[in-house]
């Protein structure tokens, strides 16, 4: 790829201009973070799969209208968030413990080699999973956007459609709640 196409906005504009390889690069960069965000947000693999496909369909449909005013990753997560909110409004999915556990297991740091640490690592992941599941939808979304996707408060506010102070408050309450539950 050429140097001007290295950033996501440039890739999106190149793709809108007909460069199929630019879309491939965008997809490769964002598929993992997008899917993890959706899976942690809706907590159901089948729904996350549907929303993942629909998010990319919306990106494809909007490629000619895209303007790099905001970061591509923020714009992509905003589309996904809006689709997830619509899904929550239609039906309230129940958390699948096995699916959530699989996500945490896949994202866990490499396991220590000493067997005595295996149980404590498992218990810590389990507590963290339960803590995240216990958060309100708004707090969980803010937490996942910050910790998983490393978004700034401004970007979290943009994705979720709230003010920066509201995003900050949701994140703060989520962090306090998770610390309390993991420490118990």
N, C-alpha and C positions, 0 to 999 in steps of 0.2 A: 504494500500500500504506500501511497505517496505520503509525505510528511503532513500536508494540510488535512489529510483524512484521518489522522491519528486520533482526533477527539471525536466523541460521539455525535456531536452536532454536525460536524463535517461529514461524518459517515452517513448520517441520515439524509443530509442534503445531496450527497453523491448518489445514494440509493434512489432518492426521488428523481434524480437525473438519469437513472437507468443503470447504475453500477450495481449489479447483483452481488458482487463480492463484498460490497460495503454492507449490505444487509446481513450477509453471512458473518461478518466480523461483529456487527452490533448484536446479533443473536447469540453468538458465542460468548461475548462479554457479559450479557445480561440474563441469559436463561437460568443460570444457577441461583443468583440472588432473587430474581423474580419468583421462581418456583418456591424457594424456601419461604419468602415473604407470604405468598399465597397459602402454602400449606400450614404455616403457623397462624395465619389469620383465620382461615376457615376450619382448620383442624379435621379435614376430611379429604383424603387423597383423590377421590373421584371428582369432588367439587373443585379442588385445586387444579386438577388436570383440565377440567372444562374452562375454568377462569383463565388459566395459562394460555390455552388456545384462543380464547376470546380476546384476551389482551393483545396478543400478537396480531389477531385479525383486525383489531381496531387500529393498531399501529400501521398495518399495511394499508388500511382504508384511508388513513390520515396522512400518508407520506407526502402527498402533494401540498397539503396545507401546513405542514410542520414548519415552525419558525424556531430557531435556536434561542428563544428568549430565556428559557430555563434549562437547566441541565437535562439531558436526555433521560438519565436514570430517574430523576425526580418526576419527569413527565410520564415515563413508563409506569412507575409505581403509583402515580396518581390515577392513571387509567385502571390499574389493577385494584386499587383501593375502592374506587367508585363501583367497579363491578362486584367486589366483595360486599360492599354495603347494600347494593341492590339484592344480592343473594340473601343476605341476612334478613332483609325486609320480606322477601318471598317465603323463606323457610329458615328456621333456626337450626343449623346443623349441630349435632351432638359430637362432643369430642371423642375421637377414637383413640383410646389409650395405646393400642398397639402401634398405630401409625405415628403418633406423637413420639412414642418411645423410639421408634425406628429413626425418626429425624434427629433426635438427640444423640442416639448412638452413632449415627453417621457423622455428626458434627463434633463429637466429643474429641478432646485432645487425645493423642496416642496414649493408650493404656500403659500404665507402669508395669514393669516386669515382675515386681514383687507381688505374690498372691494376696498378701494381707491388705494391699491397697485396692484390690479389685472390688471388694464389697463396698468400701467407703466411696469409691468413685461412682459405682452404680447408684448407691444411695443418694449421693449428691446430685447426680443427673436426674434421678427420680423426683427428688424434692424440687429441683429447679423446674421440671416439667409441670408438676402440680402447682407450683407457685405461678407460673405463667398462665396456666389454664384457669386459675382462680381470678385473674385480673378481669376487669370489665373489658368489653370489646375495644373501647377507646384507649384505655391504658395499655392493653396488650399490643395494639397496633403501634402506638408511640414507642413502646419498648422494643418491639421487633424492628421497626424502622431505624431506631438508633443503634441497637446492638448488632443486628444482623446486617443491615444495609449501610451502617455508619453514616446516616444522614444527619445534617445539622438541624438545629431547632427550626430554622427558617424553612428548610426543605420538608421537615415533618409537618409543619404548619401548612405548607403548600399542598402536600400530598393529601392530608386529611381535611383540608378546607376550613381550618380554624385559625385563629390568631396565634402569634408566636407565644404569648403568655399562656394561652390555653394549652398549647402543645407542651410547653415547659412544665406546667402544672401536672398534666397527665403523666408525663415522663417521671417527674419527681415522685408522685404518688405510687407509680408502678415500681420504681426502684426501692422505695421504703417498704412496700408490701412484700416484694420478693426477698429483700434482706431479712425481714421478720420471719417469713415462712421457711426460708432455707436455714436460718439459724436455729429454728426450733428443734 
